[in-house]
Amino acid sequence: MELRHLRYFVAVAEERNFTRAAQRLHIAQPPLSRQMQQLEDLLGVQLFVRNSRPVELTDTGRFFYSHAVQLLAQTAELESMTRRVGKIERSLSVGFVGSTLYGMLPKIIRRFRNEHPAVELTLVEMSTMDQIKALKEGVIDVGFGRIRHEDPSIKRIVLREERMIVGLPVGHPLSELKPVLSLHDLVNETLIIFPKAPRPSYADQVLAAFRDRGLEPKRIYETRELQIALGLVAAGEGIAVVPTSVYGLKRDDVSYKELDDSNLVSPIIMSMRQLDESEDLTEMLELIYRLYEEQHMEYLPPHEEGA
């Protein structure tokens, strides 16, 4: 059995159609069908339900699929890390979600560049889920996001549990209602959430916070990113639940109020390949721990997920 058998099989299993799978693989359909028949013959089992439309996997096929995906991910990871080890130049590609720019990430990047000038650092904005895919494909080496996602080939380290606050238009009645607000106080307002896509995202964390407390916002307005959401708040179009780090934006047309539940948090998560123990990543993580210690921030200390 060869790696191409695994790649071909996974394509058919995911597309559930031999024609689409062949197009995805840039091969003709007859050779793909022959490869799948060859794979079944090699294994001595039936992987596909015969004559099913769309294509369905047998129980054995589903078992094989789950392990084939892991093996292909590990292969891509091994290829990427081997290329990095073989490079004479040191480089590090960093994926990030936009909202992390309002927290410690810019300081982390500046300090890392100052302390390790020999490392070529590249920044790429992408969603948390895109970061996971990019890590597994070797496109980036480390990601900073907000969504917890289980993947056996990815290691996650929670750097900080960032409290959520509410952004209000200046002069809004809720700003004078009481010193600290609750989500219940917000349900009759238009809730502006971000990003609109891709999902899951920070928007889903905010919506889940309401639903976990048996609440449903009366109106929801979806927008592309944080700055647009705050602009709409300033225009009086609604309110937004945002991470505490937006305090750094210093807008005169938006006021912020704390929320009364300490469990209303959004994590900032550093993600990397499970097997990647490169010197550059180790140095970046050590730097992050030092910076958080220097800042004496009143947040939970960084911790590895599952530890």
Residue, then its C-alpha position, 0 to 999 in steps of 0.5 A: m500500500e502506498l501513500r497515493h492509495l491513502r490520498y485517493f481514498v480520502a478524496v473519494a470518502e470526502e467528496r462521496n463521488f468518484t468524478r468529483a474526487a478525480q477532479r480534485l486529484h487532477i486525474a481521470q476517473p477510470p484510474l481512480s476507480r482501479q486504484m480503489q479496487q486495488l486498495e480493497d484487494l490489497l487489504g482484503v476488505q470492502l471499503f465502499v458500499r457497492n452501488s451506493r449514490p452518493v458513495e458511502l463507506t462501510d464500517t471498515g471504510r470509516f475506520f480506515y478513513s479516520h486513520a488514513v487522514q491522521l497518517l496523511a497529516q503526519t506525513a505532511e507534518l514530517e515533510s514540513m519539519t524536515r524542510r525546516v531542519g534542512k534550511i540554512e536560513r531560519s524562518l518562522s511563519v506566524g498566523f493570527v486572527g485580527s483581534t489578537l493585534y489589540g493585545m500582546l501579539p504586536k509586542i511579542i513580534r517586536r521583541f522576538r525580532n529584536e532578540h532574534p534578528a537572524v530569524e525571518l518572521t512572516l505574518v499571515e492573517m487567517s482564521t483559527m480553523d484556517q491556521i489549523k489547516a495551514l499548520k498541518e500543510g506546513v504553510i505556517d509554523v505557529g498560529f494565534g487564535r481564539i477557537r479551541h479545536e481538537d486535532p491530534s496533530i496540533k498542540r494548543i497552549v492557552l496564553r490568556e483567558e481574556r475577559m469580555i466587556v460590552g461596547l456601547p455608543v457614548g451616552h447609551p442608557l445602559s452606560e448609566l444603568k449600573p456599574v457592571l452589566s450582565l448579559h441579561d441587560l443586553v438582550n433587548e439591544t441589537l447585538i453586533i457580532f464579528p466576524k461574519a465568516p468564516r465560522p466558527s469564530y469569536a462570534d460563536q463564542v459570544l452567541a454561546a455565552f448568551r445561549d448557555r445562560g438561557l438568553e437570546p438577543k432580540r436582534i443580531y447584526e453580523t459584520r466582517e471584523l472588530q473595527i467595523a463592529l465598533g464603528l457601527v456601535a459608535a453610529g448607534e446601530g447596536i452594542a458589541v461584546v468584545p475582548t478587553s484588549v480593545y481598551g487599547l483602541k481609545r475611541d472617544d465615541v464608544s464607551y465600555k462596561e464590564l460584565d458581571d460574570s468572570n466566566l465570560v472569557s475568550p481564550i488567546i491560543m497559541s497553536m503549533r504542530q504536535l511534533d515540532e520542537s524547533e529552537d525558534l518555537t521554543e524561544m518564542l514560547e519562552l519570550i511569551y511567558r516572560l512578557y506576561e510575567e513582566q506585565h503582571m496581567e490579572y489573567l490566568p497564566p498560560h497553560e497547555e491544553g489537556a495538561 
